[in-house]
């Protein structure tokens, strides 16, 4: 069972408030090692220099969107097995199927709270301690 | 029209400018988020303490309106990422993303107008101010500047917004109308239905 404080999470969202909300919720779940990326391109840069155990990414972003980011990550040997959770709006449920085809591990629908986030993360990396 | 580009009128009996008085009028209720590019569409809402943001892609002529109320009591509302503020942030993100996806996709093309946050009932005093504080903080955090706004005051307002042209019309409502709006908002706040439970009804994994 992974210890939340030992898991490194990369949050990818182009909206500062959404990154703040996500970080706040992760902190509540005990996560300490949180890296923020403000775009898909920024995420790829951050992945080069950091060991990341879990990615939580928004779908809609200006430069490289969440789906494209997922596809790029799944192509590279070093990152292809990296757990990836997509955050999406309620009306984007259809897009979730596209993300599944691209290899997403799970998804979370906005608005989300602490318990939903915990459930989704545990479904991907196992029960948190 | 004043210097901020918003038409304002006082009282209930004033007639609407012609452009707002024809075509299809869609009412935007609390919790709604509507987006359109149609020239003949007008979005309409009545605000007491609530906030409506009108977001428009000025290149694609696509616009939308939301309507939300952060009703959390003081204390937790001070928490920047508390449930109430999260609800507001999601409401704003939903509107912005909808406009972007139907428009040019570029945030730099967006113009934002914000309305509401009135002080129309002593029991809701704090709520209007907190709603204003929230929306201003959100815009600052995300690097947006409201192109115009009509916030605060001791009255309710009707806001009309043309999503295609981006023109907005605000009518400040008389106190009896404001009292009814306050009553409805207070009932909503007490029932706490304004912060919906997170959606978790799709199980694909």
Boltz contact constraints between the chains, C-beta under 6 A:
constraints:
  - contact:
      token1: [A, 15]
      token2: [B, 93]
      max_distance: 6.0
  - contact:
      token1: [A, 15]
      token2: [B, 142]
      max_distance: 6.0
  - contact:
      token1: [A, 16]
      token2: [B, 141]
      max_distance: 6.0
  - contact:
      token1: [A, 16]
      token2: [B, 142]
      max_distance: 6.0
  - contact:
      token1: [A, 17]
      token2: [B, 89]
      max_distance: 6.0
  - contact:
      token1: [A, 17]
      token2: [B, 138]
      max_distance: 6.0
  - contact:
      token1: [A, 17]
      token2: [B, 141]
      max_distance: 6.0
  - contact:
      token1: [A, 20]
      token2: [B, 81]
      max_distance: 6.0
  - contact:
      token1: [A, 21]
      token2: [B, 81]
      max_distance: 6.0
  - contact:
      token1: [A, 21]
      token2: [B, 86]
      max_distance: 6.0
  - contact:
      token1: [A, 24]
      token2: [B, 81]
      max_distance: 6.0
  - contact:
      token1: [A, 60]
      token2: [B, 97]
      max_distance: 6.0
  - contact:
      token1: [A, 89]
      token2: [B, 94]
      max_distance: 6.0
  - contact:
      token1: [A, 90]
      token2: [B, 199]
      max_distance: 6.0
  - contact:
      token1: [A, 93]
      token2: [B, 202]
      max_distance: 6.0
  - contact:
      token1: [A, 106]
      token2: [B, 205]
      max_distance: 6.0
  - contact:
      token1: [A, 109]
      token2: [B, 199]
      max_distance: 6.0
  - contact:
      token1: [A, 110]
      token2: [B, 90]
      max_distance: 6.0
  - contact:
      token1: [A, 111]
      token2: [B, 90]
      max_distance: 6.0
  - contact:
      token1: [A, 111]
      token2: [B, 198]
      max_distance: 6.0
  - contact:
      token1: [A, 112]
      token2: [B, 198]
      max_distance: 6.0
  - contact:
      token1: [A, 113]
      token2: [B, 198]
      max_distance: 6.0
  - contact:
      token1: [A, 116]
      token2: [B, 198]
      max_distance: 6.0
  - contact:
      token1: [A, 116]
      token2: [B, 200]
      max_distance: 6.0
  - contact:
      token1: [A, 123]
      token2: [B, 205]
      max_distance: 6.0
